[in-house]
Amino acid sequence: MRAKLLPLLCLLSLAPSTGRCEDLLDVYRQAVANDPVLAGADAQRLVVAEQVPQARAALLPQLSAGLSLDQVHGGSSNQQNGNTVSASNGGHTRGRDLNGSLNQTIVNLADIASLRAAHAIASSQDETYRAALQNLYVRVATAYFNVLQAQDALEINQAYEDGYKQEFEQTSARFKNGLAMAADVSQSQALYLYIKSQRISAQDSLKDAERALEQITGKPAGTLKKLRDELPMQPPEPNDPKAWASVAEQTNPTILAARYAVTSDEHKILAARAGHLPTLSAGVQFDKFGSWSNERPGSAAYGPSTTTVGLTLSIPLFSGGLVQSQVRQAIHQRDADSDSLESQRRQAVRDVYNYFNLVVDGAEQVQTARDSVAAAEKSLASLKAGYEIGTQRLIEVVNAIQVLAESRFTYTQQRYQYVLNKLSLKQAAGTIELSDIEDVNRLLQ
């Protein structure tokens, strides 16, 4: 009697997990607390934000005070027989100077433009951080589903390895009893070793996927909840790629960051050109000086304090071409950032159209993959029945098993990718939020 193959549904069945499972929100919370990419973006945002008070400081009052103490050592003169003889007796004279100044810029167009440029670049960095946060949503979901997909691949390969191993052992036993040919033994052995190598490769892929998730969260991946069988397959809302592209141009944080950078460059051009313009400032200075000598007791005295109030008008005439060079440099930087803005805008529009099409087509692909699994199961059942009665060869049954395995893996892959494409579409439009991760989390079981 011919060897029995394990029923395919048993081969593909997944053992239920025990203990508490982590869901996507659990993993996301770990990522927010531990992801170095997001932390670096936040730190960079704070670094750039400090440019605003630094630029504002140039327009605020500047107050300083000083105290100096001087001591001068000298000798005394004596007359002897008409000659002057110097003799040092260690005498010294001390002086003390107390001063202070207060200055306030009244008109300095360069500093005003620099402050506006600092505000714009800080806003640009805020948008860059928001882009990093939105990217974290997708990175976490992608790493999460990559682990699930690697687990599915390993379980499928493990089940088929067990089946092929059993087939090889049964074929070898039949060959010893003279009921099978040597070619059948060699063929079953080759298939068993092949699927075993595939299972080892799947194990390595799973370990790498778990490390990729750990790289984001900073913690080893635990038992993860899996995607439920039935998924909602609604089209994007709105169901128009042009509407999504229009939203992206207004809300995509990468575009907004580039737009703020161009705005900052415009203010920097004005600041550079203001190097030709006069500046006006007001100032108050106070000074009080006193001195005394140890050779003349009672000679200590302070002079009258002086207070000076005035306006200072500074008119730049020539700086060796520095200002003109700074203006040209600022203009070139503005042009470069404008090109970067256009590149970001085009990339965002392209991404929106691409992910929109993937979401729309993804629903059909998932259904097609599901039907493919059902058809492959029926084909395998028919071939197995023929193999039992001798009308089908072993290789035909094996091929059918491989087709079903590939169909099953494609089906699971399409399901994960459909969910990720919906998140990527919202990321491209700049509208992805934590609520979208919560919606995906509800699809887990």
Order of alpha helices (4+ residues) and beta strands (2+ residues): alpha-alpha-alpha-alpha-beta-beta-beta-beta-alpha-alpha-alpha-alpha-beta-beta-beta-alpha-alpha-alpha
